[in-house]
Amino acid sequence: MLVIVAILVFVVVALGVFAVASLMDQRSAQARLLRERLATVQEAPEHQPSEELALLRDEMLSKIPALDNLLRRSTRISNLQPFLEQADLKIRAGNILLLCVASGLAMGLFGFLMAGSMPNQAPLFAFVGIVLGGILPYSFASHRRTKRFQKFEELFPEAIDTLARAVRAGHAFTTALELIANELSEPVASEFRKLFEEQKFGLPVRDALMNLVDRMPLVDVKFFVTAVMLQRETGGNLAEILDNLSYVIRERFKIMRQVRVYTAQGRLTMMLLMGLPPVIVVTMLLTSPAFIRPLFADPIGHVLVVAGVVLQTLGYFVIRKIIQIQV
């Protein structure tokens, strides 16, 4: 217990010193960022006089300068910031990583305390708690991202219909984008507002559409962007193209709903198989710890736990493969 207290004191003191140093360096970091942006704007016409300037974005991974410089060295961590933006979370990649660390430490400490009656298994419970707590914030962000994508897919055909009606009424394509941003609900409105603002501030329409694909990497969005770019390059009736695209997307969405109905039993089976063993183990630990203690104390029990986790994981992927039908 003294070792744990010493480790916690060290972590708290180290975080306090790091926070104070970061606050002292915050103003100089903001000035450095401003100088870099001004230098980029001044040098761009000299090096690329024929290309239009892209919009400047706030791409800091953390407001802490030292942590921001450290995170930029990793490509995977840099890709985490667009992931959080797709989930509509107003948080930086550095903050979510710190949150994962804090959550992991808290869950690890909780697991260590839960193993009070089994001191030999305290490291195992602490390790499981650290792993679960570490992935919990990322899992929440992933869930938010999936739900936002699903909501976007539901409203996207309506956005295409609105765009087709606006074009048929004589509005320009860019003006129709603003109409969608003002009339439809989230998350379609915010994404099309970004698309409208990007082309409004000088970004080519093709690049703005490609940015929409980067923010919303969905098959329907790729169909839409491809159709619009082809029409702008080769000509044709844009309103008719959008009407046909809207019809295809709705039919595809209808088929996907039917597939979810047909695979409902498989998804329910997967949830039961994955959730039942942990629930039984936790219930037995709380009600009859002496009965289930050999599973964690005996070497044969360790082998059975590892075998159970491996087989359950394999079963999850097998069932997931069966119920995932591409439309």
Summary of the structure (lengths in Angstrom):
residues: 327
radius of gyration: 26.2
end to end distance: 55.4
largest distance: 77.1
contacts: 874
relative contact order: 0.06
helix: 83%
strand: 0%
